[in-house]
Amino acid sequence: PDLGRRFAERKRCADLECSMLMCRGKAMRDFKGPDCRFVNFKKGEAVYVYYKLIGKSTELWAGSVGSDFGYFPKDLLEINHNYSNEELELPTDVSLTWGF
């Protein structure tokens, strides 16, 4: 299917609105995203995860660093705290996915 601007059709979240934190981690190295949909961070910064893409782009998660929100490669994050053990599988929705 044509995903348009979306990276995946489905995502995993801690709640139906994908507004609750799933986990927190520490950046293992610097990251500068290819465009404004990505969040940039420096090694050692705290990264907060709100949802995880599944399906086509399983390597991308969405979260925040400070007041910036966007996608980043999950492999760059060392998880150090889980806020929720429950994960709901939901469709990605343009209004939720691109609401930042």
Order of alpha helices (4+ residues) and beta strands (2+ residues): beta-beta-beta-beta-beta-beta-beta-alpha
